[in-house]
Amino acid sequence: MGRLMRDDHGNEFRFIPIYEEITFDGAEGDAKVYIEFQHAIKAALGLLRVNVSLAIRRAFDAVYDLRLEKGGPFFP
């Protein structure tokens, strides 16, 4: 989770993870962060969601297929 920001020159974009911007200060700080997060989602131009479990599954399938093709062991 993070924000996509333009650099100082306006030419390139940089992804800034949320943990680099937010500090948590107990329960009251957590509530403020949650409210800010909800506001950011509503004001966002777009949301990108990534299914990491599917990507991992496809990577393991590709490794399996490669080992099967090369005739190597399935488990080293």
ABEGO torsion letter per residue (X at the ends): XBBBBBBAAGABBBBBBAAAABBBBEAAAAAAAAAAAAAAAAABABBBBBBAAAAAAAAAAAAAAAAAAAGBBABX
